[in-house]
Amino acid sequence: MVHDNTGRFGQRPFYTQEELELECDGIMRSFLRRRHGEERFPITTEDLQSLIEEFADDLDSYADLSDFGDDVEGMTAFFPDRRPSVLISETLANDSRRENRLRTTLAHEFGHLYFHRQLWDEKFFVDRLFDRDDMENKAICKRDTILEATHDDWMEWQAGYASGALLMPISRLRPLVEDVWQSNHLVDPIDLETKPVQALVQRIKEQFAVSGDAARVRLLKLNAITDHSSADFASS
């Protein structure tokens, strides 16, 4: 735990990327084995809904979140007397063309459920009981931060990282990256516009049923690809 510079909590959890990778990989692999008897990919919308329902009291996939802003696509609400509620904007559920975005948002909200519930539990215990309509007991997730929140917004950054790590677990993703690197005799991360990276993104899209943007953000966060960095993928 480290000091929360946002002032929302006294302290907040600090996770290294490796810790998030290992935890999300273990969560998803264990869940898939329980649900299907095997690690079956791509992870479906129904899989993610079932995973959320293990940790939340309810999931509303057709919620009207317009009161919180036109760009709000997901929300997790925490309570002192029961498990959290997860709400997904009806704009995602009602548009079949946004299925990948829906799954990314579901995985993002699970990140809040799993990694951040304790913060609110402690706040309820130490501080005060929030009204159910209180804005302070909610993680409100906007379109632009579902995938790419800055480190300053640590809660959204952690949930966003967890989303990618759940949908594209490192134990399944790393072999794809290594195969492309070895077959093209590559060592350092390479630019995302190169042909090997474009081929890798396409393979990720097909294997994990994610958008091209989600695949590229995942690879960038792992330092597997870059615009200007030369950080080594293996050190992530």
Summary of the structure (lengths in Angstrom):
residues: 236
radius of gyration: 18.1
end to end distance: 21.2
largest distance: 58.3
contacts: 716
relative contact order: 0.13
helix: 56%
strand: 13%
